[in-house]
Amino acid sequence: EIVMTQSPATLSVSPGERATLSCRASQSVSSNLAWYQQKPGQAPRLLIYGASTRATGVPARFSGSGSGTEFTLTISSLQSEDFAVYYCQQYNNWPPWTFGQGTKVEIK
Amino acid sequence: EVQLVQSGAEVKKPGESLKISCKGSGYSFTSYWISWVRQMPGKGLEWMGRIDPSDSYTNYSPSFQGHVTISADKSISTAYLQWSSLKASDTAMYYCARRARGTPGGMDVWGQGTTVTVSS
Protein backbone atom coordinates (compact mmCIF):
# COMPACT_ATOMS: atom_id res chain seq x y z
CA GLU A 1 0.00 0.00 0.00
CA ILE A 2 1.29 3.44 -0.93
CA VAL A 3 1.51 5.84 2.00
CA MET A 4 0.80 9.50 1.28
CA THR A 5 2.31 12.05 3.67
CA GLN A 6 1.19 15.67 3.66
CA SER A 7 2.96 18.62 5.20
CA PRO A 8 2.48 20.73 7.11
CA ALA A 9 -0.43 19.47 9.17
CA THR A 10 -1.62 23.05 9.65
CA LEU A 11 -0.75 26.11 7.60
CA SER A 12 -1.55 29.59 8.93
CA VAL A 13 -1.87 32.10 6.13
CA SER A 14 -3.22 35.64 5.82
CA PRO A 15 -5.84 36.38 3.15
CA GLY A 16 -4.16 37.39 -0.09
CA GLU A 17 -1.00 35.48 0.68
CA ARG A 18 0.32 32.43 -1.14
CA ALA A 19 -0.10 28.95 0.32
CA THR A 20 2.07 25.97 -0.60
CA LEU A 21 1.01 22.49 0.45
CA SER A 22 3.16 19.39 0.02
CA CYS A 23 2.34 15.73 -0.54
CA ARG A 24 4.85 12.92 -0.69
CA ALA A 25 4.24 9.33 -1.84
CA SER A 26 6.11 6.35 -0.39
CA GLN A 27 6.78 5.18 -3.96
CA SER A 28 6.24 6.64 -7.39
CA VAL A 29 2.65 7.31 -8.41
CA SER A 30 3.63 8.91 -11.72
CA SER A 31 1.19 11.80 -12.24
CA ASN A 32 -1.79 9.87 -10.88
CA LEU A 33 -2.50 12.24 -8.05
CA ALA A 34 -5.54 14.29 -7.10
CA TRP A 35 -6.14 17.11 -4.63
CA TYR A 36 -9.42 17.69 -2.78
CA GLN A 37 -10.75 20.52 -0.67
CA GLN A 38 -13.07 19.86 2.25
CA LYS A 39 -14.87 22.54 4.23
CA PRO A 40 -16.52 21.83 7.59
CA GLY A 41 -19.77 19.92 7.22
CA GLN A 42 -19.31 19.45 3.49
CA ALA A 43 -18.28 16.63 1.19
CA PRO A 44 -14.82 16.82 -0.40
CA ARG A 45 -14.49 18.66 -3.70
CA LEU A 46 -12.10 17.65 -6.47
CA LEU A 47 -9.64 20.44 -7.26
CA ILE A 48 -6.81 18.87 -9.25
CA TYR A 49 -6.28 15.55 -11.04
CA GLY A 50 -3.39 14.22 -13.06
CA ALA A 51 -1.20 16.17 -10.61
CA SER A 52 -1.73 19.47 -12.44
CA THR A 53 -5.08 19.58 -14.25
CA ARG A 54 -7.74 21.74 -12.65
CA ALA A 55 -11.17 20.18 -12.35
CA THR A 56 -14.16 21.89 -13.91
CA GLY A 57 -14.98 25.20 -12.25
CA VAL A 58 -11.87 25.38 -10.10
CA PRO A 59 -10.39 28.90 -9.98
CA ALA A 60 -7.04 29.51 -11.63
CA ARG A 61 -5.47 30.51 -8.30
CA PHE A 62 -5.25 26.77 -7.55
CA SER A 63 -2.36 24.99 -9.24
CA GLY A 64 -0.77 21.58 -8.86
CA SER A 65 2.67 20.36 -9.76
CA GLY A 66 4.99 17.41 -9.34
CA SER A 67 5.34 13.83 -10.43
CA GLY A 68 6.75 10.62 -9.07
CA THR A 69 6.83 11.03 -5.31
CA GLU A 70 6.75 14.77 -4.67
CA PHE A 71 3.72 16.98 -5.29
CA THR A 72 2.66 20.51 -4.47
CA LEU A 73 -0.65 22.35 -4.35
CA THR A 74 -0.29 26.11 -4.55
CA ILE A 75 -3.00 28.65 -3.84
CA SER A 76 -1.65 31.86 -5.29
CA SER A 77 -3.70 34.39 -3.31
CA LEU A 78 -5.84 33.00 -0.55
CA GLN A 79 -9.46 34.02 -0.48
CA SER A 80 -11.73 33.67 2.56
CA GLU A 81 -13.49 30.70 0.97
CA ASP A 82 -10.19 28.80 0.60
CA PHE A 83 -9.73 28.17 4.31
CA ALA A 84 -10.37 24.44 4.52
CA VAL A 85 -8.67 21.05 4.77
CA TYR A 86 -6.85 19.79 1.67
CA TYR A 87 -6.17 16.14 0.89
CA CYS A 88 -3.99 14.51 -1.72
CA GLN A 89 -4.91 11.08 -3.09
CA GLN A 90 -3.02 8.65 -5.32
CA TYR A 91 -4.78 6.44 -7.83
CA ASN A 92 -1.75 4.86 -9.49
CA ASN A 93 -1.30 1.68 -7.45
CA TRP A 94 -4.50 0.14 -6.20
CA PRO A 95 -6.33 -1.22 -4.43
CA PRO A 96 -6.33 0.73 -2.31
CA TRP A 97 -6.42 4.29 -3.49
CA THR A 98 -4.87 6.19 -0.60
CA PHE A 99 -5.25 9.67 0.84
CA GLY A 100 -2.85 11.81 2.74
CA GLN A 101 -3.82 12.79 6.27
CA GLY A 102 -4.74 16.32 5.23
CA THR A 103 -3.43 19.86 5.61
CA LYS A 104 -5.62 22.40 7.35
CA VAL A 105 -5.27 25.92 5.95
CA GLU A 106 -6.32 28.39 8.62
CA ILE A 107 -6.51 32.14 8.90
CA LYS A 108 -3.40 33.75 10.38
CA GLU B 1 -27.71 18.33 -12.84
CA VAL B 2 -25.21 15.58 -12.10
CA GLN B 3 -25.57 14.40 -8.54
CA LEU B 4 -25.20 11.55 -6.11
CA VAL B 5 -27.85 11.50 -3.40
CA GLN B 6 -27.25 9.35 -0.35
CA SER B 7 -29.69 7.87 2.10
CA GLY B 8 -30.29 9.48 5.47
CA ALA B 9 -28.54 9.24 8.80
CA GLU B 10 -28.66 5.95 10.66
CA VAL B 11 -28.44 5.07 14.35
CA LYS B 12 -27.82 1.39 15.05
CA LYS B 13 -26.75 -0.94 17.82
CA PRO B 14 -23.60 -3.10 17.72
CA GLY B 15 -24.24 -6.36 15.92
CA GLU B 16 -27.05 -4.99 13.76
CA SER B 17 -26.96 -4.98 9.98
CA LEU B 18 -27.18 -1.91 7.76
CA LYS B 19 -27.36 -1.00 4.08
CA ILE B 20 -26.94 2.59 2.92
CA SER B 21 -27.49 3.83 -0.61
CA CYS B 22 -26.19 6.28 -3.18
CA LYS B 23 -28.37 7.19 -6.16
CA GLY B 24 -26.86 8.75 -9.25
CA SER B 25 -28.73 11.07 -11.59
CA GLY B 26 -28.00 13.37 -14.49
CA TYR B 27 -25.41 11.09 -16.08
CA SER B 28 -24.87 7.58 -17.42
CA PHE B 29 -24.59 5.58 -14.20
CA THR B 30 -22.72 2.70 -15.85
CA SER B 31 -20.02 4.98 -17.27
CA TYR B 32 -18.57 5.74 -13.84
CA TRP B 33 -17.22 3.70 -10.97
CA ILE B 34 -18.67 4.42 -7.55
CA SER B 35 -16.34 4.45 -4.56
CA TRP B 36 -17.16 4.59 -0.87
CA VAL B 37 -15.04 6.73 1.43
CA ARG B 38 -15.10 6.71 5.24
CA GLN B 39 -14.44 9.70 7.46
CA MET B 40 -14.37 8.98 11.15
CA PRO B 41 -15.18 11.88 13.50
CA GLY B 42 -12.50 14.54 13.26
CA LYS B 43 -10.33 12.39 11.02
CA GLY B 44 -9.25 12.13 7.39
CA LEU B 45 -10.55 10.32 4.34
CA GLU B 46 -10.22 6.56 3.84
CA TRP B 47 -11.04 4.82 0.57
CA MET B 48 -13.03 1.67 1.27
CA GLY B 49 -13.61 0.21 -2.16
CA ARG B 50 -15.29 0.69 -5.49
CA ILE B 51 -17.76 -0.91 -7.83
CA ASP B 52 -18.16 -0.81 -11.58
CA PRO B 53 -21.96 -0.61 -11.96
CA SER B 54 -21.77 -1.93 -15.52
CA ASP B 55 -20.76 -5.40 -14.33
CA SER B 56 -20.78 -5.10 -10.51
CA TYR B 57 -17.05 -5.86 -10.33
CA THR B 58 -15.66 -4.70 -7.01
CA ASN B 59 -12.32 -3.91 -5.41
CA TYR B 60 -11.83 -3.36 -1.69
CA SER B 61 -9.18 -1.82 0.47
CA PRO B 62 -7.53 -4.56 2.55
CA SER B 63 -8.56 -2.55 5.61
CA PHE B 64 -12.25 -3.06 4.78
CA GLN B 65 -12.26 -6.36 2.88
CA GLY B 66 -14.56 -8.83 4.58
CA HIS B 67 -16.21 -6.26 6.82
CA VAL B 68 -18.35 -4.44 4.27
CA THR B 69 -20.01 -5.30 0.98
CA ILE B 70 -20.39 -2.94 -1.95
CA SER B 71 -23.09 -3.62 -4.52
CA ALA B 72 -25.07 -1.83 -7.18
CA ASP B 73 -28.35 -2.03 -9.06
CA LYS B 74 -27.80 -0.37 -12.42
CA SER B 75 -31.50 -0.54 -13.26
CA ILE B 76 -32.16 2.11 -10.61
CA SER B 77 -28.73 3.83 -10.77
CA THR B 78 -28.00 3.06 -7.14
CA ALA B 79 -24.96 1.79 -5.30
CA TYR B 80 -24.96 0.34 -1.80
CA LEU B 81 -22.66 -0.14 1.15
CA GLN B 82 -23.66 -2.74 3.68
CA TRP B 83 -22.58 -4.26 6.96
CA SER B 84 -23.78 -7.57 8.38
CA SER B 85 -22.64 -6.86 11.93
CA LEU B 86 -21.88 -3.29 12.93
CA LYS B 87 -19.28 -2.30 15.50
CA ALA B 88 -18.98 0.91 17.48
CA SER B 89 -15.87 1.67 15.45
CA ASP B 90 -18.03 1.89 12.31
CA THR B 91 -19.37 5.21 13.59
CA ALA B 92 -18.44 7.65 10.84
CA MET B 93 -19.56 9.69 7.88
CA TYR B 94 -19.66 7.68 4.67
CA TYR B 95 -19.42 9.30 1.26
CA CYS B 96 -19.98 7.85 -2.18
CA ALA B 97 -18.12 9.38 -5.10
CA ARG B 98 -17.85 8.67 -8.82
CA ARG B 99 -14.88 8.35 -11.14
CA ALA B 100 -14.99 7.82 -14.89
CA ARG B 101 -14.39 4.25 -16.05
CA GLY B 102 -11.22 3.66 -18.01
CA THR B 103 -9.90 7.16 -17.48
CA PRO B 104 -7.38 7.81 -14.72
CA GLY B 105 -8.53 10.74 -12.66
CA GLY B 106 -9.99 11.94 -9.43
CA MET B 107 -13.45 11.48 -7.95
CA ASP B 108 -15.32 14.41 -9.43
CA VAL B 109 -18.81 14.15 -7.93
CA TRP B 110 -19.52 13.28 -4.32
CA GLY B 111 -22.65 12.46 -2.40
CA GLN B 112 -23.65 14.58 0.56
CA GLY B 113 -22.61 11.88 3.02
CA THR B 114 -24.46 9.49 5.33
CA THR B 115 -23.79 9.61 9.05
CA VAL B 116 -23.75 6.21 10.71
CA THR B 117 -23.79 6.06 14.50
CA VAL B 118 -23.33 2.71 16.23
CA SER B 119 -23.99 2.77 19.94
CA SER B 120 -25.48 0.50 22.54
Boltz contact constraints between the chains, C-beta under 6 A:
constraints:
  - contact:
      token1: [A, 32]
      token2: [B, 104]
      max_distance: 6.0
  - contact:
      token1: [A, 34]
      token2: [B, 106]
      max_distance: 6.0
  - contact:
      token1: [A, 43]
      token2: [B, 95]
      max_distance: 6.0
  - contact:
      token1: [A, 43]
      token2: [B, 110]
      max_distance: 6.0
  - contact:
      token1: [A, 43]
      token2: [B, 112]
      max_distance: 6.0
  - contact:
      token1: [A, 43]
      token2: [B, 113]
      max_distance: 6.0
  - contact:
      token1: [A, 44]
      token2: [B, 110]
      max_distance: 6.0
  - contact:
      token1: [A, 46]
      token2: [B, 106]
      max_distance: 6.0
  - contact:
      token1: [A, 46]
      token2: [B, 108]
      max_distance: 6.0
  - contact:
      token1: [A, 49]
      token2: [B, 105]
      max_distance: 6.0
  - contact:
      token1: [A, 49]
      token2: [B, 106]
      max_distance: 6.0
  - contact:
      token1: [A, 87]
      token2: [B, 45]
      max_distance: 6.0
  - contact:
      token1: [A, 95]
      token2: [B, 59]
      max_distance: 6.0
  - contact:
      token1: [A, 95]
      token2: [B, 61]
      max_distance: 6.0
  - contact:
      token1: [A, 96]
      token2: [B, 47]
      max_distance: 6.0
  - contact:
      token1: [A, 96]
      token2: [B, 61]
      max_distance: 6.0
  - contact:
      token1: [A, 97]
      token2: [B, 47]
      max_distance: 6.0
  - contact:
      token1: [A, 99]
      token2: [B, 45]
      max_distance: 6.0
  - contact:
      token1: [A, 101]
      token2: [B, 44]
      max_distance: 6.0
  - contact:
      token1: [A, 102]
      token2: [B, 44]
      max_distance: 6.0
